[in-house]
Amino acid sequence: MSNPFAWLAEPLDSSQPGKKFFNLNKLGDPRYGRLPFSIRVLLEAAIRNCDEFLVKKGDVENILNWSVMQSKNVEVPFNPARVILQDLTGVPAVVDFAAMRDAVKKLGGDPEKINPICPADLVIDHSIQVDFNRRSDSLQKNQELEFERNKERFEFLKWGSKAFHNMKIIPPGSGIVHQVNLEYLARVVFDQNGYYYPDSLVGTDSHTTMIDGLGVLGWGVGGIEAEAVMLGQPISMVLPNVFGYKLMGNPHPLVTSTDIVLTITKHLRQVGVVGKFVEFFGPGVAQLSIADRATIANMCPEYGATAAFFPVDEVSIRYLIQTGRDEEKIKHIKNYLVAVGMFRDFNNSAQDPDFTQVVELDLHTVVPCCSGPKRPQDKVAVSEMKKDFETCLGAKQGFKGFNVAPDRHGDHVKFVHNGSDFELTHGSVVIAAITSCTNTSNPSVMLGAGLLAKKAVEAGLTVKPYIKTSLSPGSGVVTYYLRESGVMPYLAQLGFDVVGYGCMTCIGNSGPLPEPVAEAITQGDLIAVGVLSGNRNFEGRIHPNTRANYLASPPLVLAYAIAGTIRIDFEIEPLGVNAEGKEIFLKDLWPTRDEIQAVEHQYVIPGMFKEVYQKIETVNESWNALDAPSDTLYTWNPKSTYIKSPPFFENLTLELEPPKSIVDAYVLLNLGDSVTTDHISPAGNIARNSPAARYLTSRSLTPREFNSYGSRRGNDAVMVRGTFANIRLSNKFINKQAPQTIHFPSGETLDVFDAAERYMQAGHPLIVLTGKEYGSGSSRDWAAKGPFLLGIKAILAESYERIHRSNLVGMGVIPLQYLPGEDAESLGLTGRERYTIVIPEELTPRMKVQIKLDTGKTFQAIMRFDTDVELTYFRSGGILNYMIRKMAS
């Protein structure tokens, strides 16, 4: 059917009548001018894609009537302009596409139909590890190892770049996906098929929201949902509340953008913005650079919102000029956004739209801070860090506690490293990493760290040689301006050589600690510390030996590395003592905002961006040398331990089977609050005593060849064995942290996979009991695929992280939620019962279902299929099954 809103289309420029845009102002509806700018993007997409099938006129009216409908839990469709992927989530997506082609062909359809309709960009940035550091050839050595370990995966991705149309792949060694997106891939306004329209996207990484800082609406979704978008399906979403976050004032000269984002993260966690949009406004926004805004938008998942939007303004336009974008395109971008009513002046309060609720922050009240030791929302002022850590030492086990007996707080362990004597105590820093998309895209904090390094070296300070230091820039541009500004040699002198271009330490690819250090930590059962300029510090994520991990700005990472401990009060204690015995304080070295801005203005220039990005797709010789086929169907190698055809579609038929009740299910795991996707599907090292290690050993691999779980996401046999394999998993059935559970029929304590396999062989369905915020953390489709393959039919939780619930729906695993005010404790559930979940024939969104126990107890829970579309996916056995049937028929 033709678009009923076609009459809104008109040329943007009368000299180019073939290039049109949908002029929303022609609606003549006063409601449009009151909409939050983020909702205007949703409205434009709905109007442009309205076909009265996937997108209906009623959907457009619901979005236009946002002020009323935002509280009605109404479902609206959204067609993003593009999709972005990184390799850890991108490999399984391409594996699924390859397997879907096989399935469509088997059902008699055309496999070529399985092809991205929506443009997709995949950046390979999650595979490199910090194996080498503190040496000038660290980058080269780490990249060589990256290719040695991941050759099969990279060959497979290169096949995908040839076999699938509309998919661009950025080779390894280019940078971090979100920084490459910000500096290079972002269009801001699309000019395609004769129309201008806002750039927007979804991505298979939760920090996709970083692009919101440039005025491009985007957020993270599960890999499964992203695959459906790539195949032309709109996202079905509940029309969100939009919280206006008003920024006022100017930040203190010593405060960094990292301090601001950690303050906002804690604030918005307290306000409660889960599942909502946050839109920034107010005169304080005009004081922030795009890099600062991107830093704030990046940590959106940590404060729980879906998006953290900064509408485009003059600062955004200047950023496009600075990063070397085409001048003619920049002109059209501004003209379009002005014409359609989406260009912002943050100093003009008359432009302020309506919001669900307004929250305010005076930037002048922000103080230098870190977050930790186990969660990004647990902000600690730098002045309180020493006291806070020492309190955490003795506090009971939890997010802010390690349960160390008071008489052990002064424990220390001596060790020898490279022939010299050292000692570690609780609070000793053993990892210091300037890393992650959150900060390495921001010249102010990166140059701030460089200037601090210069002053520290000139003052005679050093970093202890056993501390694992590293610098992993978000793009080649960062290295360029650090080198040109003259600060790189000083960073290297303190151990912060460039080790690679990728997520690295922040994703858990921190590599091994020196053996004497790891042994001393284990021997003394010490609470050793990692300090990183990242966005995630969940327990067990950064490194198995660092139980306390703090998020900090790059300059503070450097400061704590020099200090060697987190147990320091920088106000009254020296950072170090130089060779002459002089005490050096951090305040004597800390660069001012004016110092940093002077260097930034001189050295961060458009020519750098143009030079780096014009050769980004061809500069990696190792990638260029990879040989890959271009056949429509992938030829699976049965010997591969990286790439394997998944079993999801093996028994798929065109006919639908009605949903069945889950009868007499056992509880596989009984978990608490804030179970993260790192607990469910870890990305880091494969433990030598794990089920995954046993599988790889049976395939004749040595431990050195295991690589990480993240790198093996293209192989379901490894990933199902890695499900719930995090060594920090806390299962209430056993009295310790371990990836184990009780197999109730035998009473044995087994690895989670081994127990699930026994249940499955006996034909027993499984469920999981858990608490609040289940599935928080990184967006990982394997955190839903793994439980599905373990035979888990449902999760019963107090609440869910948004992306993870969506992933469970996508795999056909039922997300159940306790009724308000109820939980396992109030209902007297031990997890040792057997559960029957009654699934009726007639299903409605968020309906209540009966749960019967073998003890005779009965209670109700909410079935968290939130929309009719999600129920359609569930009836099909998941979103991918739905798409295959659609393409095959």
N, C-alpha and C positions, 0 to 999 in steps of 0.2 A: 504493500500500500504506500502511496505517496505521503510525504511528510505534511501534516496539517498546518505546520508552522512555516512552510516554505515561503510564505509572503513576507516573513521578517528578513529574508536574505537580501542584501544589497551590496554594491561595491564599496570597499573601504576608501578607494581612491578612484575618482572619476576617470583618470587617465589609464586605469587598469580594470576595465569592466569585467574581465574574466575572473577576478579575484574578489570573492564576496565574503561577507560575515553575517551572522545572525544578529541583527540589531535588537537587543532585548528592550531597549528604550521605546521601541515602536509598539510594545505591548500596551503602553499608556496606562500601566498599572502602578499606582503609588506604592504598592507593597514592595516592588523591586528595589527601590531606592533605600528601603529600610533593612534589606536583607544583609546579614554578615557577608563579607566578600567571599569567604570560603563557600557559602551556600550558593552564591551567584555562579560559581564554577560548576556546581552540581546542576543548577538550573539550565545553564547554557548547554551542557552535555545532553541533558534530557530533551531539550527543545531540538537540538541539532540531530539527535538520533531517534526522534519520535517516529514510530512506524505502526502504532496501534497494535503491536504484537508483543515485542520484548519491552518497549517503552510506550506507554499510553498517555493520552491527554490528561487523564486523571492523575498520573504521576507528576506531570508538569504542574498541575494545579496544587497538588500536595506540597511540592517544593516551594512554589510561589507563596503559598499560605503557611510558610514555615513557622511564623510566630504563634499560630494556633496549633498546627499539626505536630510540632516538635514534642509535645507532651502526650501524643496519641499512640505512640509505638507503631507508627505507620512504616511500611516497607517501601523503599524507592529504589529504582535501578540506577546504576552509575556506569557509564562507559569510559574508562580511563583512556587517555590518548596513547599511552604506551605502557610497557612492562619492563622492569629492570631486575636482573638476577645477578647473584654472585655464584662462584663455582660450587661451593658446598651445597647450596640449594639448587643451583642450576644443573649440575650433573644429574641428580635424580629426576629433575623435570624433563631433561632431554632423554633420559632412560625411559621415563613414562611415555613420552611422545613416540619413541621407537617401538615400545611394546604395544602402544595403542594402534600404531600402523599395522603391526602384525595381527592384532585382534580384529580390526576393521576388515582386513583382507580375509581372515578366517570366517567372518560372518557374511562375506560376499560383497563387501563394499569397496570403495576406492581408497587405498591407503594414502594417496596424495592429499585427500581432504584433511588429514591430520597435519596441519601446517599453520604456523602463526599468521593470523589475520591482522592482529594488532601488533605494531612494531615492538620488537624485543631486543634489548641490549644486555649482554652478559659479560661481566667483568671478572676475570680470574684473579682473585686477590686473597683467598682464604687458605691457600695451600702451602705457603712458605713458612718455615719455622726458624726460630733463633737457635740454630745448631752452633754457629760460629759468632763470636762477638769479641769486642776489644782488639780487633786487628784490622788493618787497612783493606784486606781482601775478604772481609766478612760477607759483603754483598755478593761477590762472585761465588764464593764457596756455598752460601745458602741457596743461591739460585741454581747452582749445579745440582745440589742435593734435591731441590724441589723438582727438577726435571727428571732426575733419576728415579725418584719415588713415584712420580705422577705421570709418567710417560703414557701409560695406557689411558688414563683419564683425559689427558690433553689430546691424544689422538682421537678419542671418542668425541670430544667437544669440537675438534676441527672437522670431523665427519658431519656433525650437526650443523656447523656453519655452512657446509656445502649442500647438505641434503634438505635443509629447511630454508625456505625463503623468508625474508623480512626479519632475519635474526643477525644482529651484529655481535661479534665476539671480540672483546678487547683482551689481548694476550697477557700472560703473567709478566710481572715486572713493571707494569704501567702505573699502578697506584691502587688506592682503596676505592671500591665501587662508588661510595657516596661523594668522595672528593672528585673523582673523574666525572661523575654525574653533574656536580655543581660547576666545575670548571670547563666542561667540554660537551657532555651529552645533552644537557638541559636546553630546550628550545625556548622556553618561557611562553612563546606563542607559536603554534604550529602554522605552517603555510603548506597545505597539502590538498590535493584533489580539488583545487579551485576555491578553497575556503581557508580563512583565518579562524583559529579557535584556541582557547587556552591550553597550554601544555599541562598535562596531569598524568599521574602514573600510580601504579601499585608495584610493589617490589617484594621479592622473597627474602627480605632482610628487614627486621623490625626497625632498623635505623634509617630506612628509606625516607622517613619524615625529615631528614636533614635538608632535603630539597625545598621543604616548606619555607625555609629561611630566605629563598630567592623568589618567593611568590608563586611557586609551582606546587599545586596541591597534590600531595602524595602520602601514602602510608604503607606499612607492611601488611602483607597477607600471607597465608600459608601457600606453600609451593603448589598445592593441589588447586587452590582457588586461582592462583596466578595462571596455571595451565588453562583453565576454563576461559579466563580473560583473553589469553593469547589466541584461543580458538573462536573468539568473537562473542563470547557471552558477557552480558553486563554483570557487574557485581550487584548482588541484592543486599541492601543495607537498611538498617532502621534509621530514619531521618534523625540526625543527631542534635542534641543540645549543643549550643555554641557558647562557651564561657569567654567573655571578653577579659583579657589580662592587660590592664592599663599600667604602662611603665612611665614613671615620672623621674625627674631629676637627673643628675649626672653621677656616674660611679666615681668613687674615690680614686685618686691617681695610682694607688698601689694595688687596686683590685683588678682581676683578670676576668675574661669572659667565662672561664671555668668556674670561678667563684660565683658569678651571677647564675649560671645554669644549675649549679648544685643547690643554691638558695631557692631558685624557682622549683626545682624538683621536690625538695622537702615541702615547700609551701603548697604546691598543687596536690601532693600526696595527702596532705592534711585536709585540703578543701574537698577532694574526691572528684576526679574528672575521668574516671575509667569509662571508656566507650564514648567519650564526648570529643568534640572539636574544641581546641583552644585557639582563639584569634587574638593576636597582639595589637595593641593600639596605644595612642597617647604620645605626648611629646618626647618621652624617653626613648621611644623606638627610633626616632630620627637621629639620636646620638649613637646608635649602634651600627657598626659596619655589617655588610652581608656575612662576613666570616663570623662575627659575633652572633648574628641572628641564626646562622646555620648551626652554630654550637648549641644554642638554646633549643632549636627545633630537633636537633639530633637526639637529645635525651628525652624526647616525648614519650617513648615506651617506658622510661624509668618513672615518669610521673603518671603514667597509665592512660593518657589520652590517645585518641585515634590519630589526630593530626594537630600540629602546632603551627598555625599559619601566619605568615607575615606578608600581607598584600604588597604588590609591586609598587615602588615609589621611585623618586629620583636617585636615591642611593643604589637601588637595584640596577638602574640604567647605567650609572657610573661603573658599577661592578662589571657589567657586560662589556663596557668599553675597556676596562682594566684587563679583563681576561682575553682580550683580542677577538671578540665576536665581530662578525661582519657589520659594517656601519649601516648599510642599507637595511639589513634585517632588524637592527636595533631601532631604526626609524619606524619601521612597520610595527614593531612590538609596542612601542609607546603609543603610536597613533591608534592602533586597534584597542588597547586597554583603555585609553581615554574615551574613545567612541562608544565602547560597550559599558562604561561605568565601572571599571575595575582597577583604575589607577588611583593611588592613595596619596594623600598629603597628611602625614601624621600630626602636623601642627595645626590642622584645620579641624576643630571639633565638630563643625557642622557636617562633616563627612562621617562622623561616628555612627555606625549602624546600631540596630537593636541587638541585644544579647540576652541569652537566658539568664545570665548572672554576670556581674562585673567584680573582678578581683583586682586589687591594686598592689604595686610594689614601688617604693621609692628606691631608686638605684643607689642613692647615697647611703642607704642603711646596710648595704651588702659589705661583708667583711671577708678577708681571705679565709678559705675553708677547704676541707677535704670531705670525703664521704667513706664510711666504712664502720666496722671492719668486714662486713659480710653483705651489705646491701647498698645500692647507689642512693637510696633516699635517706640514709642515716647520716645527715650532714653534721660535721664537727668543725667548729671554728679552729683555725690553726693555733690560736692562743690556748685552746682547751685540749689539744691532741694528746699531750703527754698524760694529763690527768684522766682523760677519757679512756685511753688504752689501758692504763693501770686499773681503772675501775672494771673494764671489760675482762681483764685477766681473772679476777676473782668472782665475777658474776656468774650466776648459774648458766649452764649451756643454753645458748640461744643466739639470736641475731646480734645481741650486744653482750655476749658472755662466752667464756671459755672454761669456766669451772676449774681454774688452777688454784690449788690450796695456797693460803697466804704464805706458808713457810717455803713455798717454791718460787715465789715471785722474783727472787734474786738469783735463781739458778743460772749457772753459766757452764759452757762446755768448751774446752780448749781443743784446737785442731791445727793441723799443719797444711798450708796451701802453698805450693810452689816453693817449698823450702823455708817458708817463714811461719812464725807462730801467730795465731789469732785466737779469739774466743767469741762465741755467740751467746746471747742471752735472749730472754723473752723480749720481743720488740725489735730485734736486729733486722735491718733491711738486707734482704738477700737478692731481691729482684727490683730493679729500677728501670722502668721502660717508658720512654717517650714514644707513644704508640697511639693507634686508634683513629677512626674517622672523626671522633668528637673534637679533637684539638689540633691534629696535624694539618687541617685545612686552614688554620687560622694564623696568618702571618704574625699577629701581635703577640701571641703566646709562644710561637716557635722562635721568633727573633728575641723575645724576652728571655727565653731559656739560653739562647746563644750569647746574648749580652751578659747574662749572669755567669755563664761559663767563662767568658773572657775575663771578667773581673775576679772570679774565683781563682783562676790559674795565675793571674797577675799578682794575686794576694798570697800565692804559695800553697793553696789548698789542693787536696787530691781526693780521689775516691778509692776506698779499700779494694784491692785487686780481686777479692773473691765475690764481690757483688756483681750479679749478672746485669750489666747495663746494656741498653740497646736504644737505637733510634731507628724507627721505621716510618718514614714520611708517607703522607697520603698521596703524593704524586711527585714526579720528577721536578716540578716547579719549585717545591719546597727546598730540595737539595740545591737547586739553581740559586735561589736567593740567599740561602745560608752560606753558600760558597762565595757568591759575589760580594756579600756584605762583610766577609772576612771572619765570621764567627765559627765556621766549621772546624778549623784546626783546634780551637779551644774545646769544643764539644768532644772531639776525638781524643784529646789529651786526657779528658776526664772519663774516657771509656765509652762515650756515646757516638761510636762510629755508626754509619748507615749499615743496617743489617739486612734490609730488604724493603720492598714496596708492597705492603699488605697489612692485614689486621694483626697478625703475629701474636704478641703477648695477650692482647685484649680478648682474642677468641680462644686462648688456651694453648697457642702454638709457641710457648715460651721456651721450649727445648729443655734439655737437662741442666740441672745445677751441677757445679763441680762436685765430684763424689765426696770429698772430705766435708763439704758443707752439708750435703744431704745426710751423710752419716751422723754428723754432729747434731743436726736437728732431730733425727730419729732417736739417737742415743739419749738426748736430754728431754725428749718429748716437748720441744720448745715451740712456742707460738712465734714462728718466724713471719716476716712481713714482706709483702710485695707492694710497691708503690708504682702506679701507672697512670698515665694521662688518658684513661679509657672511660668507658661508660658502664661496664659490668664488672662486679667484683664478688659474684656469688661464690659461696664456699665450694671448693673443689674445681673451680673454673680455671683460675690463672695458673696454678701449679699445685700438685698434690702436697708439696712440702711447705706451702705458704698458707697457713690457716687464717691469717689476717691479711686483708688486701684493701688498700686505700686508693680511691680515685683522687687525683690531684692535677693541678695545672702543670704543664711542662716545666716551668721554673721551679715549682715546689718539688717535682720529681727529682730534679737536679739537686735541690737543697737537701732533701732527705737522703739522697745517695751519698752526698759529701758527709753528712752527719753520721750516717751508718746505723741510725736507730730512729724509731718513731718516738722514743721516750726522751724528747727534747722540747724545751720551751724556748723558741727562738727569741723571745723578748728579753730573756735574762741569761740564757746560756749561749756560749759561742758556737758557731757552726763548725769551727775547727781551730786548730792552732798551727801556725806556719812554722817553717824551719827555724825562724828566729825566736820562736816561743811567743809570738804575739797572738792574742785572741782575736779572731775575725768573726764579726756578727753578721747575720743575714741582712739586717737593715742597712749595713754599710755597702752591700753589694747589689741590692735589689734595684733593677733599672726602673726609671719613672716612665709613665705613659708617654710623656713628651719625647724622651730618648728613643723609645721604641718606634713611635710614629715617624720621627725624623728618618730613621733607617728604613722603615717600610716605604715611605714615599719615595726614597731615593732608589731602592733596589727591587721593589715588587712592581714590575712594569709589563705592559702588554706583549712586548717582544718575547719575553720568557715563555708565556703561555702559548703563543703561536709556534715557537720553535719546538717546544715539547710535544704539543698535540698534533702538529701536522704529520708527524711520523709515528704516532702512537701504535698504529695497527701493523707496522712493518719493522719496527726497530729491534724486535727480539729475534735474533738469528736462530736460536734454538727452536722457537715456535715456527719460524719460516721453514726450517728443515724437516718438520714433522710430516710424515706421509700419511694421508688418510683417504679412504675411498669416498665416493660421492653417490653411492647407490641409494635408491628410494628406501629400501628396507635394510636395516642394519644386520650384518652377519655376526651373530653372537659367538664369542670364543669361549667354549666350555672350560678352558683352562684358566681363564681370567679370574683373578680374585678382586678385581676392581669394578668390572662392568658385567652385570648379569641380568638376564631377562627376568623381571619380577613376576611373582605368581598371582598377582592381583586379578588377572583377566582369564585365567586358565579355563574355568568352567562357565564363562559368561555365555548366556544365550540372549536372543532378542526378546524373549518373553520375560515379563516381570513376575517374581514370586511375591505373594503378600507377606508383609512383615510378621514375624513370629514372636511370641513371648519368650523371655529368657527364663528357663526353668532350672531350679536347684543349682544355681551358680555358686562356686566357691569364691572367696575373697583371696586374690593373689597377694595383694599388698594393702596394708592399713597405714596410711601416711598422714602427716600433719599439714600445717599451713605452708604457703609459699614454696610449694614443690615446683622447681623450675624445669624448663626444657633441658637444662644441663643435667639435672637429676634423671630425667626420663630418657634422654638420648644424648649422652655426652659427645663432645666433638674432639676431645683431647686424646691423650695417649691410650693405647690398648694395654691394660694390665696383663702381665705375663701369666697370671693364674686365672684368667677370665675365660668364659665359654668362647668368646670371639678369638682369643689367643689359641685355644685348643683347636678351633676350626682351622685357623690359618696354619698352625703347625701341621695339621693333618694334610694340608695342601703343600707341604714341604717348604714353608717359609720359616726363616729364622726371626727372632725377636727384632733384630735390627731392621728387618724388612716389613714389620707390621704396619708402620706409618700410623696415622691417627684414624679415629672413627669418622671424623669429618671428611677425610680423603676417600673413605670407602663407602660413601653414601650411595654409590651406584651398584652396590652388591647387597641384596636383601639378606643373604645368609650371614654376613658379618653384622649387619645393622640390627637384625632381630635378636642376635646374641648380645649385642651391646645395649639393648633396651633395659633401662633401670640398672645399668652396670656402673653407675657412679659410686666411687668408694665412700662418698659422704652421704649416701642415701640413708635416711632414718626411717626404718620400718618398725611400727609399734609391736610387731610380732616377735622381734628379737631385741635384745637389750644393748645394742651397739650400732654404730654406723657401719653399714656394709651392704653390698649389692646382693642381699640374700633374703630368703623368706622361708616360712614353714610350709611344707607339703602336708596338708592335714590328713589325708588318708593314711599316710605312713608315719607321720609325726617327725619326719626328717627335716633338718635345716639344709636347704640347697641354694645354689645360685638361682636367681630369679628365672633365667631362661630354662634351666634344667627342671625346675618345679613346673613351669608352664607347659613344657614339653610332655611331662608325665600326665598332667591334667588333660591335655589335648588328646594324647594317645588313649586315654580312658573315656573320651567323649564328654568331658565336663566343661561347661562354659565358665568363664571367669569374669569377675568385676574387680574394681579397685575402689576403696574408700579413701577419701582425702578431705582436706580442710579448705581454707580460703586461698584465693589467688592461684588455683591449680594451673600449671602451664605458663607461669610468668617467665620472662626472659626472652631469649632469641626466638624468632619465628622458625620453627623446625618442623617440616612435614614428617620427618621420621619419628618425631615424638608422638605422632598419631598413627603412622604406618606401622611402627614397631609394636605398640600395644595390639593393633589389629591382627598382626601376624602371630602374636603370642596367644591369641584366642580370647582376648578381652572384649567383651560385648558391650560393656557400659562402664562409665565412671560416675561415682556418686560423690559430689563435692559441695562445699558451702558456696563457692564462687569460682569463676574461671577467668583467666586472661583471655582477652578478646580473640586474638589470632589463633590461639591454641584451640579454643572451643570451635572455631570455624574449621580448623584442620580435622578435628574429631568428626564433625559433621561430614566433611568431605570424604572420610574413609568409612562412613557408616557405623562408627562407634557412637553409642548413645550418651550424650552428656546429660546426666541427671543432677538436679540441684535440690538440696534440702529446702523445705518450706521455711519462710522467714522465722527466725527465732529457734529453729531446730538445728541439731547437728548430731554426730554419732554419739557424743556423750549424753546429751539430753534424751536421746532415744534409747540409750542403754545398749548400743551396738558394740560388740567386741570384735567383729570381723571373723569370728569362728563359726558363725551361723551360715546356713545356705539360703540363698536369696532367689525368689521368683519374682520377676518384673513383668507385670501384665501389660502387654501392648495391644490395645483395642484395634479393631479394623478401621474405625473412623478416627483420623488423627487431625488435630488442630495445633497451631503454633502455641508453644508454652503451656500445653495442657498438663494436668496433673495425672499421674499414673499410680496404680496400687503396687506396693512392694510387700510380698509375703515372706516371712521367715519360717524356717523349719521348726522354730520354737513356738510357732503359733501367733507371734506378734505380726501386726500389719500396720503400715504407715504409708503416707503419700509423699511423692517427690515431683518436682517440675521437670518435664522433659524439655530440655533447652534447644529445641528446634524453634528458632525465633521467627521464622518467616515461612510462607507457603513454599517458596523456592527450596528452602532447606528440607522441608518435608518431601518434596519431589525427589531431591537427591537421596534422601534416606530410603525411600521406596525403591530406588534404583540400585541400592547397595553402595552408594557413594557417587560423588560428582563425576569421576572419570568413567565409571560404568555408564552413567547417564549420557556423557558426551559420545562414547563409543557407539551406543545404541542409536543415538541421533545421527551420527555420521554414517553408520552402516545402513540405516534405513532410508 
